[in-house]
Amino acid sequence: MTRASQPSRRTVLSAAVAAAAVGAVGPAAAAHRPEQGGALPGKASDLPAKARASLVDNRSWTSYTDWQGGGAKGTRVVAGKRPGLVIATSAGRTDYTDPHTGTTSTWEYATWTSPVHKLAVPSTEAIASWNARTPAGTWLQIELKGTYSDGTDTPWYVMGRWAAGDQDIRRTSVDDQSDGRSSVWTDTFTVDDPASGLRLASYRLRLTLYRKPGTKLTPTVWRLGAMGSDVPDRFTVPESTPGLVKELVVPRYSQETHKGQYPEYDNGGEAWCSPTSSQMIIEYWGRKPTAEDVSWVNPDYADPQVCHAARFTYDYQYEGCGNWPFNAAYAATYKDFQGVVTRLGSLTDLETLIAAGIPAITSQSFLATELTGAGYGTAGHLMTVIGFTSDGDVIANDPNSPTNEEVRRVYKRREWENIWLRTKRYNASGKVVSGTGGVCYLYFPAHPTARQRRALAAVGVR
């Protein structure tokens, strides 16, 4: 989480883009022009339920047939209970200079390029997700190339350079990627001016797998995909009807007990909401780092697994632990586990997941006055949703709590739903800034139960 007075890097970078659709003025002017409040005319709150349900397109490659369908240069498909993609033979060598260490190393590589996926929802944004194992001496890069609705193409955009560890490269997003019509902000492809009507109509993803030359090492990639979305600008969203009373038993960890720990990973405390939330859900599913994994953590620190999650979700370019796909990829480093980033359409979607035993990590921003009982405001914060009360209110494990014991919170349904699903809000200065539009992380077993598969499919994740 970040303080309301200190916006996150993601908020600062996306503010101009999000503001561009407020009106026909330029981004800078729009960002400083408060609206009069309430829903914008013709926006999401005016849409019928069926239309609102068609704002997101998820496509993932996970099966043997999926991997066989792509374009391989040096990669091969590994069959089995969990099919994956590995290096079969080197397709070439390249030098990579790590921008965060200055070290230049030579790597062998192989590539796999997905078939073109035509988006069922022509999109203003796209976020990639991947699940992989990268032993020491290996890493991978994920790229996206799209076609706009006018038939022209984007360049190949780097969506992440990633390794589970940090001994070979520093995992990183890549800044300053733009063709003047779209840009990549940390982990999100964004059409620069959605009000123009331009959309991403289709895309391909390209994986490049790297290893030390002359070795038989290889990454293994089990899942690759992207979520495209076209969520209309909205200050308010329709109110959903409560439909579930259930609470999942999820471990509780406070980010605040780590305040001041490991400045090299953004100093603990409020900066660690994302890895702290991730660790809660990972442990809910029975996964956890070993004693050897956390042996590097100062033994005086409580809950060393939270420090571990912060270190191994840290994005050296973003200079924080809040890179959404990096968190999902970290979760998937645990045995037989998956993680994806998506958007949901309402609390009804979360009820569907909770009913099947699947908690969610949600991203939201708000003023202290907008969420009763929170006691803080934030420009960006992750928390976990673990259930619903008999009144339909949200039960959340909120890591922004003084102690582990105080992490469980109950928040008013209407307030919580709005701060999570809106794309526009007013900050403390009255300026229009962006909201996440329902972003969440979903973590679940590699082989879900039939009920869990149905629930995931119901919210567009397969």
C-alpha positions as CSV (number, residue, x, y, z in Angstrom):
1,M,0.0,0.0,0.0
2,T,1.0,3.6,-0.5
3,R,0.0,6.6,1.5
4,A,-2.8,8.7,0.1
5,S,-0.3,11.6,0.1
6,Q,2.3,9.5,-1.7
7,P,0.9,7.9,-4.9
8,S,2.3,4.7,-6.1
9,R,4.5,4.6,-9.2
10,R,1.6,2.8,-11.0
11,T,-0.9,5.5,-10.1
12,V,1.4,8.3,-11.2
13,L,2.2,6.6,-14.5
14,S,-1.3,5.7,-15.3
15,A,-3.0,8.9,-14.2
16,A,-2.6,10.8,-17.5
17,V,-3.8,7.8,-19.5
18,A,-6.8,7.3,-17.2
19,A,-7.7,11.0,-17.2
20,A,-7.6,11.2,-21.0
21,A,-11.1,9.8,-21.3
22,V,-12.6,12.2,-18.8
23,G,-13.4,14.6,-21.7
24,A,-12.1,16.0,-24.9
25,V,-9.4,18.0,-23.2
26,G,-5.8,17.0,-23.1
27,P,-4.6,14.5,-20.4
28,A,-3.0,17.1,-18.2
29,A,-6.0,19.3,-18.1
30,A,-8.4,16.4,-17.6
31,A,-6.4,15.1,-14.7
32,H,-6.9,18.4,-12.9
33,R,-10.6,18.8,-13.7
34,P,-12.9,17.3,-11.0
35,E,-16.2,16.1,-12.3
36,Q,-19.4,16.9,-10.4
37,G,-19.7,13.5,-8.8
38,G,-21.8,10.4,-9.4
39,A,-21.7,8.2,-12.4
40,L,-20.7,9.6,-15.8
41,P,-23.5,9.6,-18.3
42,G,-23.4,6.6,-20.6
43,K,-20.9,4.8,-18.4
44,A,-20.9,1.4,-16.7
45,S,-23.7,2.1,-14.3
46,D,-26.0,2.7,-17.2
47,L,-25.1,-0.6,-18.9
48,P,-27.4,-3.7,-18.7
49,A,-26.0,-6.6,-16.8
50,K,-25.3,-8.6,-19.9
51,A,-23.2,-5.8,-21.4
52,R,-21.3,-5.4,-18.1
53,A,-20.4,-9.1,-18.1
54,S,-18.5,-8.7,-21.4
55,L,-15.8,-6.4,-20.4
56,V,-13.0,-8.9,-20.0
57,D,-11.3,-11.5,-22.3
58,N,-9.0,-14.1,-20.8
59,R,-6.9,-16.4,-22.9
60,S,-4.3,-18.8,-21.5
61,W,-2.1,-21.5,-23.1
62,T,-1.8,-24.4,-20.8
63,S,-2.5,-27.7,-22.6
64,Y,-0.3,-29.9,-24.7
65,T,-2.5,-29.0,-27.7
66,D,-2.1,-25.3,-26.8
67,W,1.7,-25.5,-26.8
68,Q,1.8,-27.5,-30.0
69,G,-0.2,-24.8,-31.7
70,G,2.4,-22.1,-31.4
71,G,5.5,-21.2,-33.4
72,A,8.6,-22.9,-31.9
73,K,12.2,-22.0,-32.5
74,G,14.3,-24.3,-30.3
75,T,11.5,-25.1,-27.8
76,R,9.6,-28.3,-27.3
77,V,6.5,-29.4,-25.5
78,V,6.7,-31.7,-22.4
79,A,3.7,-33.9,-22.1
80,G,2.3,-35.2,-18.8
81,K,-0.1,-34.3,-16.1
82,R,1.0,-30.6,-16.4
83,P,2.2,-30.0,-20.0
84,G,4.9,-27.3,-20.4
85,L,7.3,-25.7,-22.7
86,V,11.1,-26.1,-22.4
87,I,14.3,-25.5,-24.4
88,A,15.1,-28.4,-26.7
89,T,18.0,-26.8,-28.5
90,S,19.6,-23.3,-28.7
91,A,18.1,-21.1,-31.4
92,G,20.9,-18.6,-30.9
93,R,23.0,-16.6,-28.4
94,T,22.7,-13.1,-27.2
95,D,24.3,-10.7,-24.7
96,Y,22.1,-9.2,-22.0
97,T,23.3,-6.2,-19.9
98,D,21.3,-6.2,-16.7
99,P,20.2,-2.5,-16.2
100,H,20.2,-3.0,-12.4
101,T,23.6,-4.6,-12.0
102,G,25.5,-3.4,-15.1
103,T,26.6,-7.0,-15.7
104,T,26.7,-8.3,-19.3
105,S,26.3,-12.0,-19.8
106,T,25.9,-14.3,-22.8
107,W,22.8,-16.5,-22.9
108,E,21.5,-19.2,-25.2
109,Y,17.8,-18.8,-26.0
110,A,14.8,-20.5,-27.6
111,T,11.4,-18.9,-28.4
112,W,7.8,-19.8,-28.7
113,T,5.2,-17.5,-30.2
114,S,1.5,-18.0,-29.6
115,P,-1.1,-18.1,-32.4
116,V,-3.0,-14.8,-32.9
117,H,-5.7,-14.4,-30.4
118,K,-8.7,-12.3,-31.5
119,L,-10.1,-10.5,-28.5
120,A,-13.8,-11.1,-27.9
121,V,-13.6,-7.8,-26.1
122,P,-11.6,-5.2,-28.2
123,S,-9.5,-3.8,-25.4
124,T,-8.1,-0.7,-23.9
125,E,-5.8,-2.6,-21.6
126,A,-4.0,-6.0,-21.5
127,I,-2.1,-7.7,-18.7
128,A,0.0,-10.9,-19.2
129,S,0.4,-13.7,-16.7
130,W,2.7,-16.7,-16.7
131,N,3.6,-19.6,-14.5
132,A,7.0,-21.1,-14.7
133,R,10.0,-22.8,-13.1
134,T,13.4,-21.1,-13.7
135,P,16.2,-23.0,-12.1
136,A,19.5,-21.1,-11.4
137,G,21.1,-20.3,-14.7
138,T,17.8,-19.6,-16.5
139,W,15.2,-16.9,-17.0
140,L,12.6,-15.8,-19.4
141,Q,11.0,-12.8,-21.2
142,I,7.4,-12.3,-22.1
143,E,6.4,-10.0,-25.0
144,L,3.1,-8.9,-26.5
145,K,2.5,-7.7,-30.1
146,G,-1.0,-6.6,-31.0
147,T,-3.1,-5.4,-33.9
148,Y,-5.2,-2.3,-33.4
149,S,-8.9,-2.0,-34.4
150,D,-7.7,0.0,-37.5
151,G,-5.6,-2.9,-38.7
152,T,-2.2,-1.5,-37.8
153,D,0.2,-3.2,-35.5
154,T,1.9,-2.4,-32.2
155,P,5.6,-3.1,-31.7
156,W,6.7,-6.1,-29.6
157,Y,6.3,-4.8,-26.1
158,V,8.2,-6.4,-23.2
159,M,5.7,-7.4,-20.5
160,G,8.4,-8.7,-18.1
161,R,11.8,-10.2,-17.7
162,W,11.5,-12.7,-15.0
163,A,13.2,-15.3,-12.9
164,A,12.1,-17.0,-9.7
165,G,15.4,-16.3,-8.1
166,D,17.7,-13.2,-8.2
167,Q,21.1,-14.8,-8.7
168,D,21.3,-14.5,-12.5
169,I,19.2,-11.4,-13.5
170,R,17.2,-8.9,-11.6
171,R,13.5,-9.5,-12.5
172,T,12.2,-6.3,-14.1
173,S,9.5,-4.5,-16.0
174,V,10.7,-2.2,-18.8
175,D,9.8,1.5,-18.9
176,D,9.5,3.9,-21.8
177,Q,7.8,1.6,-24.2
178,S,5.4,3.4,-26.6
179,D,4.5,3.8,-30.2
180,G,2.6,7.1,-29.6
181,R,-0.8,5.2,-29.6
182,S,-0.2,2.7,-26.8
183,S,2.2,2.3,-23.9
184,V,3.3,-0.2,-21.3
185,W,3.1,1.1,-17.7
186,T,5.0,-1.4,-15.6
187,D,2.9,-4.5,-16.2
188,T,-0.1,-3.1,-18.2
189,F,-0.5,-2.5,-21.9
190,T,-2.7,0.6,-22.3
191,V,-4.2,2.4,-25.3
192,D,-3.2,6.0,-24.7
193,D,-6.5,7.6,-25.7
194,P,-9.4,5.3,-25.2
195,A,-11.8,8.1,-26.1
196,S,-10.5,8.0,-29.7
197,G,-12.2,4.6,-30.1
198,L,-8.9,2.8,-30.8
199,R,-8.8,-0.6,-29.3
200,L,-6.5,-3.7,-29.2
201,A,-8.3,-6.1,-31.5
202,S,-5.9,-9.1,-31.3
203,Y,-2.5,-10.1,-30.0
204,R,0.3,-12.7,-29.9
205,L,2.5,-13.5,-27.0
206,R,6.2,-14.4,-27.4
207,L,8.2,-16.3,-24.8
208,T,12.0,-16.3,-24.9
209,L,13.6,-18.9,-22.7
210,Y,17.2,-18.3,-21.7
211,R,19.9,-20.5,-20.2
212,K,23.7,-20.4,-19.6
213,P,25.5,-21.5,-22.8
214,G,26.6,-25.0,-23.1
215,T,24.2,-26.4,-20.4
216,K,21.1,-28.5,-20.5
217,L,19.3,-26.2,-18.1
218,T,15.9,-24.9,-19.1
219,P,13.0,-23.0,-17.7
220,T,9.6,-24.8,-17.8
221,V,6.6,-22.7,-18.6
222,W,3.2,-24.3,-17.7
223,R,0.9,-21.3,-18.3
224,L,1.0,-18.2,-20.4
225,G,-1.8,-15.9,-21.2
226,A,-3.2,-12.4,-21.1
227,M,-6.3,-10.6,-19.9
228,G,-7.7,-7.9,-22.2
229,S,-10.4,-5.6,-21.0
230,D,-12.4,-2.6,-21.9
231,V,-13.8,-1.2,-18.7
232,P,-15.7,2.0,-19.2
233,D,-14.8,5.1,-17.2
234,R,-16.9,5.1,-14.0
235,F,-16.9,6.8,-10.7
236,T,-19.7,4.5,-9.4
237,V,-20.8,1.0,-10.2
238,P,-24.1,-0.9,-10.0
239,E,-24.8,-2.4,-6.6
240,S,-24.9,-6.2,-6.5
241,T,-27.3,-8.2,-4.4
242,P,-25.8,-10.3,-1.6
243,G,-26.0,-14.0,-2.3
244,L,-23.5,-15.8,-0.1
245,V,-22.7,-16.2,3.6
246,K,-19.4,-17.9,4.0
247,E,-15.9,-17.3,5.5
248,L,-12.7,-19.1,4.5
249,V,-10.1,-19.8,7.1
250,V,-7.1,-17.9,5.7
251,P,-3.8,-17.2,7.5
252,R,-3.4,-13.6,8.7
253,Y,-0.3,-11.6,8.2
254,S,0.3,-7.9,8.8
255,Q,2.6,-5.9,6.5
256,E,3.1,-3.3,9.3
257,T,5.0,-5.7,11.5
258,H,7.7,-5.6,8.8
259,K,8.0,-1.9,8.7
260,G,11.7,-0.8,8.1
261,Q,12.8,-4.3,7.1
262,Y,14.9,-4.9,4.0
263,P,15.1,-1.4,2.4
264,E,16.5,-3.1,-0.7
265,Y,13.0,-4.6,-1.2
266,D,11.1,-1.3,-0.5
267,N,11.4,-1.2,3.2
268,G,8.5,-3.4,4.4
269,G,5.4,-1.9,6.0
270,E,2.9,-0.3,3.7
271,A,5.0,-1.2,0.6
272,W,4.5,-4.9,1.2
273,C,0.7,-5.2,0.9
274,S,1.0,-7.3,-2.3
275,P,3.5,-10.0,-1.2
276,T,1.8,-10.1,2.2
277,S,-1.6,-10.8,0.6
278,S,0.1,-13.3,-1.7
279,Q,1.6,-15.2,1.1
280,M,-1.7,-15.4,3.0
281,I,-3.4,-17.1,0.0
282,I,-0.4,-19.3,-0.8
283,E,-0.5,-20.7,2.7
284,Y,-4.3,-21.1,2.6
285,W,-3.7,-23.6,-0.1
286,G,-1.1,-25.5,2.0
287,R,2.1,-24.1,0.3
288,K,4.9,-22.4,2.1
289,P,8.7,-21.8,1.7
290,T,10.9,-24.2,3.5
291,A,13.2,-23.4,6.4
292,E,16.1,-23.4,3.9
293,D,14.2,-21.0,1.7
294,V,13.9,-18.4,4.4
295,S,17.3,-19.0,6.1
296,W,18.5,-15.7,4.6
297,V,15.9,-13.7,6.7
298,N,17.1,-12.1,9.9
299,P,16.0,-14.6,12.7
300,D,14.7,-11.7,14.8
301,Y,12.0,-11.0,12.2
302,A,8.6,-12.6,12.6
303,D,6.9,-14.3,9.7
304,P,10.0,-14.7,7.6
305,Q,7.9,-16.1,4.7
306,V,6.5,-12.5,4.2
307,C,10.0,-11.2,3.8
308,H,10.7,-14.1,1.4
309,A,7.6,-13.1,-0.7
310,A,8.7,-9.5,-0.8
311,R,12.2,-10.4,-2.1
312,F,10.9,-12.7,-4.8
313,T,8.1,-10.5,-6.1
314,Y,10.3,-7.4,-6.2
315,D,10.5,-5.6,-9.5
316,Y,13.8,-3.7,-9.8
317,Q,12.5,-1.2,-12.3
318,Y,9.2,-0.5,-10.5
319,E,11.2,-0.5,-7.2
320,G,8.5,-2.2,-5.4
321,C,6.7,-5.5,-4.8
322,G,3.4,-4.5,-6.5
323,N,4.0,-5.8,-10.0
324,W,0.8,-7.8,-10.5
325,P,2.0,-10.6,-12.8
326,F,5.2,-10.9,-10.7
327,N,3.1,-11.8,-7.7
328,A,1.1,-14.4,-9.7
329,A,4.3,-15.8,-11.1
330,Y,5.8,-16.0,-7.5
331,A,2.7,-17.9,-6.3
332,A,3.1,-20.4,-9.2
333,T,6.7,-21.3,-8.1
334,Y,5.1,-23.4,-5.4
335,K,4.4,-27.1,-6.3
336,D,1.4,-27.7,-8.5
337,F,0.0,-24.2,-8.2
338,Q,-1.3,-21.5,-10.6
339,G,-1.6,-17.8,-10.5
340,V,-3.4,-15.3,-12.9
341,V,-4.2,-11.6,-13.0
342,T,-7.7,-10.8,-14.2
343,R,-10.6,-8.4,-13.7
344,L,-13.9,-9.3,-12.2
345,G,-17.2,-7.6,-12.8
346,S,-18.9,-7.5,-9.4
347,L,-19.0,-8.9,-5.8
348,T,-21.2,-11.6,-7.3
349,D,-18.1,-12.9,-9.1
350,L,-16.2,-13.0,-5.8
351,E,-19.1,-14.8,-4.2
352,T,-18.9,-17.5,-6.9
353,L,-15.2,-18.0,-6.1
354,I,-15.6,-18.0,-2.3
355,A,-18.4,-20.5,-2.5
356,A,-15.9,-22.9,-4.3
357,G,-13.2,-22.2,-1.7
358,I,-11.2,-19.8,-3.8
359,P,-10.2,-16.5,-2.0
360,A,-9.0,-13.6,-4.1
361,I,-6.5,-10.7,-3.8
362,T,-8.0,-7.4,-4.9
363,S,-6.5,-4.0,-5.8
364,Q,-8.2,-0.8,-4.8
365,S,-7.6,2.8,-3.9
366,F,-9.7,5.1,-1.7
367,L,-9.9,8.0,0.7
368,A,-10.2,7.2,4.4
369,T,-13.7,8.5,4.3
370,E,-14.7,6.1,1.6
371,L,-14.2,2.9,3.5
372,T,-15.7,2.8,6.9
373,G,-13.5,1.1,9.5
374,A,-10.3,1.1,7.4
375,G,-8.8,4.1,9.2
376,Y,-6.5,5.0,6.3
377,G,-6.6,6.2,2.7
378,T,-4.4,4.8,-0.1
379,A,-3.4,5.5,-3.7
380,G,-3.1,1.7,-4.2
381,H,-3.5,-1.3,-1.9
382,L,-3.9,-5.0,-2.1
383,M,-6.0,-7.1,0.4
384,T,-7.6,-10.5,0.4
385,V,-11.3,-11.3,0.2
386,I,-12.1,-14.4,2.3
387,G,-15.9,-14.3,2.7
388,F,-19.2,-12.5,3.2
389,T,-21.3,-11.8,6.3
390,S,-25.0,-12.5,6.6
391,D,-25.5,-8.8,5.6
392,G,-23.5,-9.3,2.5
393,D,-20.6,-7.3,3.8
394,V,-17.0,-8.1,2.7
395,I,-14.7,-10.1,5.1
396,A,-11.2,-9.2,4.2
397,N,-7.8,-10.1,5.5
398,D,-6.4,-6.5,5.3
399,P,-2.6,-6.6,5.7
400,N,-2.6,-2.9,6.6
401,S,-3.2,-3.7,10.2
402,P,-1.0,-3.2,13.2
403,T,-0.8,-6.9,14.1
404,N,-1.6,-10.3,12.6
405,E,-4.5,-10.6,15.0
406,E,-6.1,-7.5,13.7
407,V,-5.9,-8.4,10.0
408,R,-9.4,-9.7,9.7
409,R,-11.8,-6.8,8.9
410,V,-15.4,-6.5,7.8
411,Y,-16.1,-3.7,5.3
412,K,-19.5,-2.4,4.1
413,R,-20.4,-4.1,0.9
414,R,-21.5,-1.1,-1.1
415,E,-18.4,1.0,-0.2
416,W,-16.0,-1.9,-0.9
417,E,-17.5,-2.8,-4.2
418,N,-17.4,0.7,-5.5
419,I,-13.8,1.5,-4.5
420,W,-12.6,-1.8,-6.1
421,L,-14.6,-1.7,-9.4
422,R,-14.4,2.0,-10.3
423,T,-11.9,3.3,-12.8
424,K,-12.0,7.0,-11.7
425,R,-12.0,8.6,-8.3
426,Y,-11.2,11.9,-6.6
427,N,-8.0,12.1,-4.5
428,A,-7.6,14.2,-1.4
429,S,-6.9,17.3,-3.5
430,G,-10.1,16.8,-5.5
431,K,-8.2,15.8,-8.6
432,V,-9.5,13.0,-10.9
433,V,-7.2,10.0,-10.7
434,S,-7.5,6.3,-11.7
435,G,-8.9,3.2,-10.1
436,T,-8.1,-0.4,-11.0
437,G,-11.5,-1.4,-12.4
438,G,-11.7,-4.7,-10.6
439,V,-8.2,-6.1,-10.8
440,C,-7.5,-9.2,-8.8
441,Y,-5.1,-12.0,-8.5
442,L,-6.4,-15.6,-8.4
443,Y,-4.3,-18.4,-7.0
444,F,-5.5,-22.0,-7.3
445,P,-4.2,-25.6,-7.6
446,A,-2.8,-26.8,-10.9
447,H,-5.5,-29.4,-10.8
448,P,-8.6,-27.8,-9.4
449,T,-11.7,-29.8,-8.3
450,A,-14.6,-29.9,-10.6
451,R,-16.4,-27.3,-8.5
452,Q,-13.4,-25.0,-8.5
453,R,-13.1,-25.4,-12.3
454,R,-16.7,-24.4,-12.7
455,A,-16.3,-21.3,-10.5
456,L,-13.1,-20.2,-12.3
457,A,-14.8,-20.7,-15.7
458,A,-17.8,-18.7,-14.5
459,V,-15.4,-15.7,-14.0
460,G,-13.6,-16.3,-17.3
461,V,-10.5,-18.1,-16.1
462,R,-9.6,-21.6,-17.4
